[in-house]
Amino acid sequence: MTIEELMDLQEAGARACVLGLAGHENPFLKADKLPPENHDGLADWLSCHDAWKFGWEAENASREGDLLR
């Protein structure tokens, strides 16, 4: 996964926050996005999940004024 792809996922998470989605609505938590039980692709899935979550949390913190926390 490239840096650009991770940044796109962070931006998607931030947009989701702006649109009013909750943090637990991370699209990488949907059944069709979860890695298979044999853990193939787990590292990639975790990177995607965490990048989206980071974007969402950063936007949420900026809206709450908690950036310096």
N, C-alpha and C positions, 0 to 999 in steps of 0.2 A: 504494500500500500504506500502510495506517495504522500508527501507532505501536503500537496494540493488537495488530495482526496480527504485527508484528515481535516484540513481547514474547511473544506466544503461541508463535512459532517458537523463540525463545530458551528458553522453558520446555520445549518439546518436546525440544530438544537436551539440556537438563539432565536431563530424565526418562530419555532414552535412555542417558545415561551411568550414571545410578543403576541402570538395568536391565541394565547390563553390555555395551551395544553399544559398539563401537569407533568412534573418530572418523571412520574411512573408511566407515562405514555410514550416512553422511548420506543421507537419502532423496532429496535433491535431486541425488544423483549417479546415481540409477537412470535407465535409458534413457528411460522414459516421462516423466520430470521434466526432462530436459535441454531447453534451448531449441533451436528449429530451426536448421539450418545457416545460414539467412539472417540470423540474429542477432536476429530479432524477439523481443522479450521478454527479451533478455539481461540488461538492468539489473534487471528484476524477479526473474529467476531468481537472479542473483548476490546480491541483497538477501536472498532467502529462504535460499539456501545459507549465506551468511555469518552470518545471524541464528541459524540452527540450530547452526552450528559454534561461534559465540561461546558459546551456552548450554552446549554440550557441554564446551568447553574451560574455561569458568568452573567448572562442577561438577567436572570432573576435577582442576583445580588446587586446588580447595578440599579435595578428598579426599586430595590428595598434600601439602597444607600449603604450596603454592607461591604463595599469593595475593600475597605481598609481593615476589616475584621480579621 
